[in-house]
Amino acid sequence: MKKIFFNLVLITLSQYAFGQTTTFYDFNTPGQLSSLFNGVGATGSVSQLTAGGIGNSGGINLPGGTNAIFSTKEGYSLGPAGSSDTFESFIKSEGPNGYSGVGFTASVPVSASSDGFYRPTDAIGISAHGGGFIFHNGATNYTGNWTGSSLSSGITATKVSSVSNLLGEGSAFDWYKIIFKMTRATLTTFNLRVEIWTSDASGIMLESTASAIFEVNGVTNATIANAPILHSYFNFAGDRVRNLDNFSINLTGGGSVIQAGAPVILTSSASESNGVITANGNVSSENGGTVTERGFVYATTVDPTIADNKVVDSGSGLGTFTGSISGLSVATTYYLRAYATNSVGTTSYGSDLSFTTLSVLNKYGGFTLDASLAVDKYGAIGSGKGISRFGGIIDAPLASPKVIGDAYQGGIIAYILVSGDAGYDPTVQHGLIAATADIGPVSWNNGSNISTTAQGTAIGTGSANTNSIITAFGVGTYAASIAKAYSVAGYTSGWYLPSRDEFQKLYTNRVLIGNFNFALEYWTSTDPINLGWATAWSGSTFDDLDAFRPMQVRPVRSF
């Protein structure tokens, strides 16, 4: 059979990566606790109030001596080996004894333990108390104290606290943030990590690093590993915790959120051959319904849906399936994920997988920047020269392609300019480089409210914004000044505080860039012309916030 390829695009699959999905419960909307969670234990004693949470916003309140577990009605699927799930909650620790924690359970309804911690019996999770913590792995508990002087076998102390009663005396405000991370090391083993951060009543961290960090690695839990649907939970036992707020779970590397009654669908992987993308998906559970349609959706924006480009599989029901995609635009970043729709019209999606197409004619008739595949003006392959997609001859050797996530010029490539961006050049790659880690927390202003001319929002305006802020505020330690002064590995100039749209690209490509903590807030260089306020990334969106507020900074530079 004769094969003909029309305008196919070669994808360098070192560029693909799974995205992140975050579910966040701020308890500011009345009825969240009762409508979104199932409860066991003394649930009648637990209330969702309009005040008492972080920043005196809505939150969960309970009297002393309450034993209760609340698990989400929505479910989650585990990702492949290498994926991770991060749970966070803020607790107000006021009582003399007791526990609170977070984690995963496969049980509906939850069966509560009788070991004093009142957590799901099948849980992989954490419980924290004044003097220490307990990692839960089904019937097995791993215990330790915050000073690291007494640890169960297998626990590693990454950072110990000098305060023995950390959740009783670590914060003058009695507020603490618990972070529990579960990494799927292999298909059958998990690595567990807990961090404790001290906080004020507004949710601002009192220190720039966690007060204590402990890990236990290589645990096995067949119930959790093999369950098609898991549920996140938070729990209370005893007298310690009186308030909880801002409960969240972040799925990184392939896990997905499953709505009640919706099928469980996974985006497994993707591969490329001669310009055709082959994607793999799996319906692991129909979740009480019948899957009538399954396939893949893709677009140039994150989280594509069935309203975007769609490739429908010929099969239905449970099991693995594949789909092929061709005819993509060159020099473009795409987002792809599997989907499944059941007989009542409910659609679930797997995790996003992103990849970027390149832009010089290759031997298959598509476009690439891979010199080994380039076709030069004489028809030779692998000459290191090529024919551009605009028909021009490129006689100079082709540079290696730069892709988002590459280490480059002292940082990580965070974004590559596309047509329509200021500074875009179809013959030369330009873009943004992000520093490899955050700086801060630090305020946006320099101790006083001064008007600036830093109103740029678009890509390409961050550097000018930063210079305008420094001109206005002068010498000091604040967001723009520390971004401008950033220096690493010989790259001592050109760094700046990103504009609003530049930071949006950092968030979009956060998995490939790495080392973000979006439980915290990040400053941009955009001044909204509202004296005393500046634009920041907060939670999952931009907001204009008090410029005195300490937040994180991620410097960037252009290339």
ZAMARGU-4260 file (C-alpha; in steps of 0.2 Angstrom, whole numbers, plus 5000, padded with zeros to 4 digits):
<rodrens>
0) 5000/5000/5000 | 5007/5017/4995 | 5008/5029/5010 | 5007/5048/5007 | 5010/5061/5021
5) 5002/5078/5020 | 5010/5092/5030 | 5015/5081/5044 | 5024/5088/5059 | 5038/5078/5068
10) 5036/5080/5087 | 5051/5079/5099 | 5043/5068/5113 | 5056/5073/5125 | 5045/5089/5126
15) 5029/5080/5132 | 5024/5081/5150 | 5008/5077/5160 | 4999/5093/5167 | 4993/5096/5185
20) 4975/5096/5192 | 4971/5104/5208 | 4954/5103/5218 | 4953/5117/5231 | 4940/5119/5245
25) 4940/5136/5253 | 4924/5133/5262 | 4918/5151/5258 | 4903/5145/5249 | 4889/5139/5260
30) 4885/5121/5260 | 4902/5115/5253 | 4905/5103/5268 | 4888/5095/5267 | 4886/5094/5248
35) 4904/5089/5243 | 4909/5078/5257 | 4903/5062/5265 | 4906/5061/5284 | 4907/5048/5297
40) 4909/5050/5316 | 4903/5065/5326 | 4899/5075/5310 | 4885/5084/5318 | 4897/5093/5329
45) 4907/5099/5314 | 4900/5116/5306 | 4905/5126/5291 | 4904/5144/5297 | 4906/5160/5287
50) 4920/5166/5298 | 4935/5158/5308 | 4945/5152/5293 | 4960/5159/5285 | 4959/5178/5285
55) 4943/5176/5295 | 4934/5169/5280 | 4923/5154/5279 | 4930/5138/5287 | 4927/5122/5296
60) 4924/5123/5315 | 4922/5109/5328 | 4922/5108/5347 | 4935/5099/5357 | 4934/5080/5358
65) 4927/5078/5341 | 4931/5062/5331 | 4926/5063/5313 | 4932/5059/5295 | 4926/5069/5279
70) 4930/5061/5262 | 4926/5069/5245 | 4911/5064/5235 | 4922/5066/5219 | 4935/5053/5216
75) 4953/5053/5209 | 4962/5041/5199 | 4981/5037/5202 | 4993/5042/5189 | 5007/5030/5182
80) 5024/5027/5191 | 5032/5044/5194 | 5016/5053/5197 | 5012/5062/5214 | 4998/5068/5224
85) 4999/5083/5236 | 4987/5086/5250 | 4986/5103/5260 | 4976/5110/5274 | 4977/5124/5286
90) 4973/5119/5304 | 4971/5130/5320 | 4979/5120/5334 | 4972/5126/5351 | 4968/5110/5361
95) 4980/5101/5373 | 4980/5084/5363 | 4973/5076/5348 | 4976/5074/5329 | 4971/5080/5312
100) 4977/5074/5295 | 4974/5071/5276 | 4976/5057/5263 | 4968/5045/5252 | 4955/5031/5255
105) 4947/5019/5243 | 4932/5016/5255 | 4914/5022/5253 | 4908/5024/5266 | 4924/5026/5276
110) 4928/5013/5289 | 4936/5022/5304 | 4951/5015/5313 | 4950/5011/5332 | 4969/5016/5335
115) 4965/5033/5342 | 4969/5042/5326 | 4951/5040/5319 | 4957/5039/5301 | 4951/5028/5287
120) 4957/5010/5290 | 4964/5008/5272 | 4972/5025/5272 | 4988/5031/5265 | 4989/5047/5274
125) 4996/5058/5288 | 4990/5063/5306 | 4999/5077/5315 | 4998/5081/5333 | 5008/5093/5345
130) 5023/5083/5347 | 5024/5073/5331 | 5016/5064/5317 | 5010/5047/5311 | 5011/5040/5293
135) 4997/5029/5289 | 4998/5014/5277 | 4983/5003/5280 | 4985/4994/5296 | 5003/5000/5298
140) 5008/5016/5307 | 5025/5024/5306 | 5027/5037/5321 | 5039/5051/5324 | 5042/5067/5334
145) 5046/5084/5326 | 5063/5085/5334 | 5068/5068/5326 | 5074/5060/5342 | 5061/5046/5341
150) 5057/5039/5323 | 5050/5022/5318 | 5061/5012/5307 | 5060/5018/5289 | 5057/5036/5292
155) 5070/5049/5286 | 5072/5066/5294 | 5074/5079/5280 | 5072/5094/5292 | 5069/5093/5311
160) 5061/5106/5322 | 5069/5114/5337 | 5052/5115/5345 | 5046/5099/5352 | 5028/5104/5354
165) 5028/5111/5336 | 5009/5112/5334 | 5007/5119/5351 | 5021/5132/5352 | 5027/5134/5334
170) 5015/5148/5329 | 5009/5162/5340 | 4993/5163/5329 | 4990/5144/5332 | 4988/5142/5313
175) 4998/5128/5303 | 4999/5121/5286 | 5000/5103/5284 | 5007/5097/5267 | 5007/5078/5263
180) 5014/5071/5247 | 5012/5054/5240 | 5023/5049/5226 | 5020/5033/5216 | 5038/5027/5215
185) 5033/5011/5206 | 5016/5004/5201 | 5015/4995/5218 | 5026/5006/5230 | 5023/5024/5237
190) 5035/5037/5244 | 5027/5048/5258 | 5032/5065/5264 | 5025/5077/5277 | 5029/5096/5279
195) 5023/5107/5293 | 5023/5126/5290 | 5019/5139/5303 | 5007/5152/5298 | 4998/5168/5303
200) 4979/5170/5304 | 4979/5176/5286 | 4988/5161/5279 | 5005/5170/5277 | 5020/5158/5281
205) 5030/5164/5296 | 5046/5157/5289 | 5052/5155/5271 | 5055/5136/5273 | 5045/5122/5282
210) 5048/5120/5301 | 5049/5101/5299 | 5050/5088/5285 | 5050/5069/5286 | 5048/5055/5274
215) 5045/5036/5273 | 5049/5027/5256 | 5044/5011/5247 | 5028/5007/5257 | 5016/4995/5248
220) 4997/4997/5249 | 4988/4985/5237 | 4970/4992/5241 | 4975/5010/5236 | 4986/5005/5221
225) 4973/4994/5213 | 4957/5004/5217 | 4950/5012/5201 | 4943/5027/5212 | 4951/5035/5227
230) 4944/5049/5238 | 4953/5062/5248 | 4949/5065/5266 | 4953/5075/5281 | 4951/5069/5299
235) 4950/5075/5317 | 4953/5065/5333 | 4953/5072/5351 | 4954/5090/5357 | 4968/5098/5347
240) 4961/5106/5331 | 4946/5118/5332 | 4947/5125/5314 | 4951/5119/5297 | 4952/5129/5280
245) 4959/5128/5262 | 4959/5110/5260 | 4966/5105/5243 | 4974/5091/5232 | 4985/5093/5218
250) 4987/5078/5205 | 5004/5079/5195 | 5010/5067/5182 | 4994/5058/5176 | 4981/5057/5189
255) 4963/5064/5186 | 4948/5070/5195 | 4932/5059/5193 | 4915/5066/5197 | 4902/5056/5205
260) 4894/5044/5193 | 4907/5048/5179 | 4919/5035/5171 | 4937/5034/5176 | 4948/5038/5161
265) 4967/5039/5160 | 4978/5047/5148 | 4992/5034/5148 | 5005/5040/5135 | 5009/5046/5118
270) 5022/5042/5105 | 5027/5049/5087 | 5032/5040/5071 | 5035/5050/5055 | 5024/5065/5060
275) 5009/5055/5067 | 5005/5056/5086 | 4998/5040/5093 | 4990/5042/5110 | 4985/5029/5122
280) 4971/5029/5135 | 4962/5018/5147 | 4944/5017/5154 | 4948/5008/5171 | 4931/5009/5178
285) 4913/5014/5171 | 4909/5019/5189 | 4891/5012/5188 | 4887/5018/5171 | 4890/5012/5153
290) 4904/5021/5143 | 4897/5024/5125 | 4911/5035/5118 | 4929/5037/5121 | 4944/5045/5113
295) 4955/5060/5114 | 4953/5079/5113 | 4967/5091/5109 | 4969/5110/5108 | 4982/5124/5110
300) 4975/5128/5127 | 4976/5118/5143 | 4962/5106/5148 | 4954/5103/5130 | 4936/5097/5130
305) 4925/5088/5117 | 4920/5105/5111 | 4938/5106/5104 | 4947/5094/5092 | 4941/5076/5095
310) 4947/5059/5089 | 4934/5046/5093 | 4939/5028/5096 | 4928/5015/5087 | 4926/5005/5103
315) 4917/5008/5119 | 4916/5002/5137 | 4931/4997/5148 | 4949/4994/5142 | 4963/5002/5133
320) 4962/5011/5117 | 4973/5021/5105 | 4970/5036/5093 | 4981/5045/5080 | 4983/5063/5076
325) 4991/5072/5061 | 4990/5088/5052 | 4995/5099/5066 | 5001/5116/5065 | 5020/5119/5066
330) 5029/5128/5080 | 5014/5126/5091 | 5011/5119/5109 | 4997/5107/5110 | 4988/5099/5125
335) 4980/5082/5123 | 4970/5071/5135 | 4959/5056/5134 | 4940/5057/5137 | 4925/5045/5140
340) 4907/5049/5140 | 4893/5037/5148 | 4875/5034/5143 | 4868/5048/5153 | 4880/5061/5144
345) 4893/5063/5158 | 4911/5065/5152 | 4927/5062/5161 | 4944/5068/5156 | 4961/5061/5159
350) 4976/5072/5163 | 4983/5084/5151 | 4999/5079/5141 | 5008/5093/5131 | 5020/5093/5116
355) 5027/5106/5104 | 5028/5105/5086 | 5044/5111/5077 | 5047/5121/5061 | 5060/5115/5047
360) 5056/5104/5032 | 5061/5086/5036 | 5063/5070/5025 | 5045/5065/5028 | 5038/5081/5022
365) 5034/5088/5039 | 5044/5101/5049 | 5058/5099/5062 | 5073/5107/5069 | 5082/5090/5071
370) 5097/5092/5060 | 5099/5074/5057 | 5082/5074/5048 | 5084/5091/5039 | 5083/5091/5020
375) 5094/5104/5012 | 5092/5114/4995 | 5101/5099/4986 | 5089/5086/4994 | 5103/5079/5005
380) 5097/5073/5022 | 5106/5076/5038 | 5117/5090/5032 | 5113/5101/5047 | 5105/5114/5035
385) 5087/5115/5029 | 5072/5123/5020 | 5061/5134/5031 | 5042/5132/5031 | 5041/5148/5022
390) 5052/5141/5007 | 5068/5150/5011 | 5085/5141/5011 | 5094/5139/5028 | 5113/5137/5023
395) 5119/5139/5041 | 5119/5123/5052 | 5103/5122/5062 | 5104/5125/5080 | 5098/5112/5092
400) 5079/5115/5096 | 5075/5124/5112 | 5060/5117/5121 | 5050/5121/5136 | 5058/5113/5151
405) 5076/5113/5144 | 5090/5120/5156 | 5097/5136/5147 | 5106/5151/5152 | 5105/5149/5171
410) 5087/5144/5172 | 5073/5133/5163 | 5065/5138/5147 | 5048/5143/5152 | 5040/5149/5136
415) 5044/5150/5117 | 5037/5165/5108 | 5024/5161/5095 | 5016/5172/5081 | 5007/5186/5088
420) 5019/5188/5103 | 5030/5204/5103 | 5047/5200/5098 | 5042/5184/5088 | 5054/5179/5074
425) 5050/5164/5063 | 5068/5161/5059 | 5075/5163/5077 | 5068/5156/5093 | 5065/5168/5107
430) 5056/5166/5124 | 5057/5167/5143 | 5069/5158/5155 | 5063/5156/5173 | 5074/5154/5188
435) 5075/5137/5195 | 5068/5141/5211 | 5057/5154/5220 | 5064/5169/5231 | 5054/5176/5245
440) 5043/5179/5253 | 5045/5198/5250 | 5033/5213/5248 | 5030/5221/5232 | 5033/5238/5238
445) 5048/5246/5248 | 5038/5251/5263 | 5028/5265/5256 | 5014/5267/5243 | 5021/5276/5228
450) 5013/5277/5210 | 5023/5268/5197 | 5021/5267/5178 | 5022/5248/5178 | 5006/5245/5170
455) 5012/5233/5156 | 5002/5216/5156 | 5008/5208/5140 | 5022/5196/5136 | 5037/5207/5133
460) 5033/5221/5146 | 5040/5213/5162 | 5057/5220/5160 | 5051/5238/5158 | 5039/5236/5172
465) 5053/5230/5183 | 5064/5245/5179 | 5049/5257/5182 | 5046/5250/5199 | 5064/5251/5204
470) 5065/5269/5198 | 5050/5273/5209 | 5055/5264/5225 | 5074/5265/5224 | 5086/5255/5234
475) 5078/5241/5245 | 5073/5223/5246 | 5057/5221/5237 | 5050/5210/5223 | 5056/5219/5208
480) 5073/5223/5216 | 5077/5205/5221 | 5072/5199/5204 | 5083/5212/5195 | 5097/5207/5206
485) 5096/5188/5204 | 5112/5180/5198 | 5117/5162/5194 | 5130/5153/5185 | 5138/5168/5177
490) 5121/5175/5171 | 5121/5191/5181 | 5110/5203/5172 | 5094/5203/5162 | 5083/5196/5175
495) 5066/5204/5180 | 5050/5202/5188 | 5037/5194/5175 | 5022/5204/5170 | 5005/5197/5172
500) 5004/5188/5155 | 5022/5182/5157 | 5018/5174/5173 | 5003/5166/5166 | 5015/5156/5154
505) 5025/5151/5169 | 5009/5144/5177 | 5004/5135/5161 | 5021/5127/5160 | 5023/5124/5178
510) 5026/5106/5177 | 5040/5107/5165 | 5048/5122/5174 | 5047/5114/5191 | 5049/5119/5209
515) 5033/5130/5211 | 5022/5129/5226 | 5005/5136/5221 | 4998/5135/5239 | 5008/5151/5240
520) 5006/5167/5231 | 5017/5175/5218 | 5020/5193/5213 | 5020/5200/5195 | 5027/5216/5190
525) 5010/5223/5184 | 5004/5238/5194 | 4985/5240/5192 | 4985/5259/5195 | 4977/5256/5212
530) 4989/5264/5225 | 4995/5251/5238 | 4990/5236/5228 | 4999/5225/5214 | 4994/5211/5203
535) 4998/5193/5210 | 4995/5175/5206 | 4984/5169/5220 | 4977/5151/5221 | 4972/5148/5203
540) 4970/5166/5196 | 4976/5184/5196 | 4971/5196/5210 | 4976/5213/5215 | 4982/5212/5233
545) 4990/5222/5246 | 5008/5227/5241 | 5014/5226/5258 | 5010/5207/5258 | 5025/5195/5258
550) 5024/5183/5243 | 5035/5173/5232 | 5045/5179/5217 | 5051/5169/5202 | 5063/5179/5192
555) 5064/5178/5173 | 5075/5183/5158 | 5072/5184/5139 | 5082/5175/5126
</rodrens>
